[in-house]
């Protein structure tokens, strides 16, 4: 069973369930370079969860490219879900190295604002 609350113990900003088209690139668990068009499942200021066809390793750094917004950010794999064999997807939790609204949320929750 997938644990939807994987970030709860140290969640630092409100999570929003939203599908945002991004590109993720990096090196997969087999050492192969990849770049993939994916959609987010859940996002917050500190990261998000995506569905990807690539098997990734914990701690791996990837690049998130939101081409619609023209924003690129580094993230690292901090959570791995079970593979969804029916759709051939892996759920992967990513933590942004620098908290930011890479997702392009127009009306982000109050706690997404930069700390003053």
Rosetta silent file (secondary structure, phi, psi, omega in degrees, C-alpha in Angstrom):
SEQUENCE: XXXXXXXXXXXXXXXXXXXXXXXXXXXXXXXXXXXXXXXXXXXXXXXXXXXXXXXXXXXXXXXXXXXXXXXXXXXXXXXXXXXXXXXXXXXXXXXXXXXXXXXXXXXXXXXXXXXX
SCORE:     score description
SCORE:     0.000 S_00000001
   1 L     0.000  136.027 -179.085    0.000    0.000    0.000 S_00000001
   2 L   -78.726  132.790  179.746    1.298    3.410   -0.924 S_00000001
   3 L   -91.716  104.652 -177.496    1.788    5.748    2.012 S_00000001
   4 L   -69.442  -16.226 -175.339    0.346    9.097    0.975 S_00000001
   5 L  -100.719   32.011 -173.341    1.726   10.736    4.104 S_00000001
   6 L   -61.995  -20.058 -179.598    5.377   10.057    3.336 S_00000001
   7 L  -102.779   -1.077 -169.995    6.301   13.676    4.004 S_00000001
   8 H   -57.482  -44.439 -175.986    4.115   14.231    7.065 S_00000001
   9 H   -57.134  -34.304 -177.593    6.744   13.998    9.839 S_00000001
  10 H  -128.178   29.341 -179.882    8.756   16.853    8.364 S_00000001
  11 L   -66.861  130.462 -173.492    6.329   18.464    5.960 S_00000001
  12 L  -111.636   -7.675  177.832    7.187   22.147    5.832 S_00000001
  13 L  -153.487  157.947 -176.341    4.562   23.536    3.490 S_00000001
  14 L   -58.108  135.982  178.141    1.036   22.807    2.340 S_00000001
  15 L   -94.684  141.116 -179.426    0.691   20.041   -0.211 S_00000001
  16 E  -124.826  126.811  176.829   -1.480   20.541   -3.256 S_00000001
  17 E   -82.801  112.204 -175.638   -2.791   17.689   -5.397 S_00000001
  18 L  -157.848  144.828  178.442   -2.297   18.926   -8.945 S_00000001
  19 L  -100.009  110.011 -179.302   -1.126   17.590  -12.290 S_00000001
  20 L  -121.481  131.376 -178.503    1.602   19.826  -13.717 S_00000001
  21 E   -79.031  120.593  177.678    3.553   18.944  -16.849 S_00000001
  22 E  -136.987  169.491  172.599    7.310   18.973  -16.228 S_00000001
  23 E  -114.872  135.067  178.034   10.425   17.334  -17.591 S_00000001
  24 E  -119.094  133.469  178.705   12.693   15.367  -15.275 S_00000001
  25 E  -136.884  153.997 -179.645   16.239   14.443  -16.239 S_00000001
  26 E   164.070 -147.618 -179.945   19.123   12.739  -14.530 S_00000001
  27 E  -122.161  129.570 -178.052   20.573    9.277  -14.079 S_00000001
  28 L   -82.828 -178.939 -175.032   18.367    6.301  -13.257 S_00000001
  29 L   -64.156  -20.226  178.612   19.112    3.423  -10.872 S_00000001
  30 L   -92.061    3.604  178.179   20.825    1.512  -13.690 S_00000001
  31 L    85.674   11.411 -179.505   23.221    4.383  -14.396 S_00000001
  32 L   -95.190  135.575  174.017   21.511    5.472  -17.604 S_00000001
  33 E   -68.388  143.439  177.559   20.944    9.127  -18.453 S_00000001
  34 E  -147.755  157.598  169.706   17.312    9.957  -19.063 S_00000001
  35 E  -141.875  127.551 -173.305   14.977   12.843  -19.746 S_00000001
  36 E  -138.267  139.680  173.202   11.267   12.236  -19.401 S_00000001
  37 E   -82.797  119.501 -176.574    8.056   14.209  -19.767 S_00000001
  38 E  -133.966  172.045  174.991    6.061   13.556  -16.573 S_00000001
  39 E  -122.571  142.209  176.497    3.165   14.930  -14.562 S_00000001
  40 E   -74.600  156.782  173.780    3.181   15.806  -10.893 S_00000001
  41 E  -109.658  -42.886  179.176    0.734   14.118   -8.531 S_00000001
  42 E  -142.829  140.550  176.824    1.279   16.255   -5.443 S_00000001
  43 E  -135.228  156.009  164.639    3.443   19.344   -4.983 S_00000001
  44 E  -146.731 -176.395 -175.601    4.524   21.730   -2.251 S_00000001
  45 L   -65.320  -22.907 -174.570    7.130   24.458   -1.945 S_00000001
  46 L  -102.014   -0.943 -179.858    9.733   21.886   -0.916 S_00000001
  47 E   160.729 -155.631 -178.760    9.124   19.209   -3.522 S_00000001
  48 E  -177.623  176.172  177.517    6.577   16.907   -5.020 S_00000001
  49 E  -119.598  134.491  179.928    5.586   13.455   -6.123 S_00000001
  50 E  -125.810  164.192  170.255    5.741   12.319   -9.730 S_00000001
  51 E  -110.664  126.315 -176.811    4.961    9.190  -11.700 S_00000001
  52 E  -135.532  152.872  176.411    7.872    8.091  -13.893 S_00000001
  53 L   -84.202   -6.377 -177.141    8.731    5.090  -16.037 S_00000001
  54 L   -96.362  135.257  175.645   12.311    5.248  -14.722 S_00000001
  55 L   -81.736  122.001 -177.300   13.506    3.337  -11.694 S_00000001
  56 L  -113.966  160.236  179.182   15.442    5.790   -9.538 S_00000001
  57 L  -103.082  147.773  177.050   17.750    5.393   -6.568 S_00000001
  58 L   -57.715  139.291  175.491   17.338    7.173   -3.223 S_00000001
  59 L    84.946   -6.994 -179.377   19.401   10.338   -2.942 S_00000001
  60 L   -66.963  137.489  175.200   19.852   10.755   -6.700 S_00000001
  61 E   -88.598  136.063  176.712   19.877   14.349   -7.926 S_00000001
  62 E  -130.307  165.333  177.472   17.599   15.178  -10.841 S_00000001
  63 E  -108.639  129.332  175.427   16.739   18.306  -12.779 S_00000001
  64 E  -103.380  126.850 -177.863   13.133   19.520  -12.890 S_00000001
  65 E  -123.278  107.857  175.605   12.322   21.634  -15.936 S_00000001
  66 E   -95.549   91.196 -172.264    8.995   23.448  -16.002 S_00000001
  67 L   -68.495  -29.414  178.080    9.186   24.624  -19.613 S_00000001
  68 L   -62.419  -40.050 -178.902    5.838   26.402  -19.520 S_00000001
  69 L   -91.835  -13.581 -177.018    7.150   28.661  -16.731 S_00000001
  70 L    70.627   34.204 -178.081   10.772   28.684  -17.899 S_00000001
  71 E  -119.036  133.337  176.112   11.948   27.460  -14.498 S_00000001
  72 E  -123.432  137.193 -179.042   14.598   24.808  -13.863 S_00000001
  73 E  -144.398  150.618  175.652   15.413   23.457  -10.402 S_00000001
  74 E   -89.704  143.835  177.197   17.518   20.722   -8.838 S_00000001
  75 E  -143.472  166.110  175.425   15.868   18.097   -6.675 S_00000001
  76 E  -130.346  151.001  179.768   16.802   14.826   -5.034 S_00000001
  77 E   -74.346  120.289 -178.350   14.933   11.547   -4.685 S_00000001
  78 E  -120.678   -5.472 -179.270   13.756   11.222   -1.068 S_00000001
  79 E  -155.512  138.017  178.054   10.962    8.646   -1.368 S_00000001
  80 E  -125.934  124.887  176.687   10.255    5.663   -3.593 S_00000001
  81 E   -91.698  176.389  177.342    6.828    4.088   -3.923 S_00000001
  82 E   -75.014  153.656  179.303    5.968    0.662   -5.220 S_00000001
  83 E   -72.713  135.933  174.249    5.828    0.142   -8.955 S_00000001
  84 E   -90.987   95.408 -174.343    2.386    0.335  -10.523 S_00000001
  85 L   -64.292  -30.054 -178.609    2.682   -2.657  -12.857 S_00000001
  86 L   -61.742  -39.873 -177.957   -0.643   -1.931  -14.533 S_00000001
  87 L  -109.290    0.742  178.824    0.617    1.399  -15.863 S_00000001
  88 L    59.024   42.846  179.927    4.351    0.647  -15.655 S_00000001
  89 E  -121.081  149.155  169.243    4.985    3.686  -13.443 S_00000001
  90 E  -108.053  140.247  170.961    7.043    4.308  -10.340 S_00000001
  91 E   -91.413  131.284 -176.792    5.939    6.888   -7.783 S_00000001
  92 E  -132.236  130.730  175.362    8.885    9.048   -6.746 S_00000001
  93 E   -96.063  128.315 -178.162    9.068   11.738   -4.077 S_00000001
  94 E  -116.215  139.421  174.728   11.388   14.626   -4.887 S_00000001
  95 E  -112.823  125.708  177.983   12.769   17.278   -2.547 S_00000001
  96 E   -68.869  137.346  178.210   13.856   20.577   -4.086 S_00000001
  97 L   -67.584  -31.967  174.388   17.401   21.547   -3.099 S_00000001
  98 L  -126.807  112.963 -178.943   16.159   25.134   -2.815 S_00000001
  99 L   -54.446  128.691 -179.312   12.497   25.526   -1.791 S_00000001
 100 L  -166.940  166.656  179.115   10.675   27.471   -4.495 S_00000001
 101 L   -89.668   65.499  178.863    7.540   27.603   -6.587 S_00000001
 102 L   -68.406  -18.484 -174.258    9.036   25.724   -9.525 S_00000001
 103 L   -78.516  -17.283  179.272    5.548   24.393  -10.227 S_00000001
 104 L    78.072   29.003  178.366    4.193   27.776  -11.311 S_00000001
 105 L   -63.833  126.584 -178.379    1.278   27.768   -8.877 S_00000001
 106 L   -73.294  -40.234 -179.454   -0.695   30.961   -9.483 S_00000001
 107 L  -123.229   71.406 -177.270   -2.255   31.055   -6.022 S_00000001
 108 L   -67.693  152.601  175.515    0.172   29.183   -3.770 S_00000001
 109 L   -56.162  155.835 -175.788   -0.771   28.599   -0.114 S_00000001
 110 H   -53.094  -38.447 -174.333    0.336   31.319    2.317 S_00000001
 111 H   -79.170    7.166  173.864    3.210   29.281    3.695 S_00000001
 112 H   -87.327  -12.326 -176.557    4.841   29.076    0.247 S_00000001
 113 L   -63.930  146.448  178.646    5.845   32.730    0.453 S_00000001
 114 L   -57.753  142.024  176.655    9.580   33.366    0.820 S_00000001
 115 L   -67.540  130.297 -176.948   10.681   33.716    4.418 S_00000001
 116 L   -86.717    0.000    0.000   11.263   37.414    5.036 S_00000001
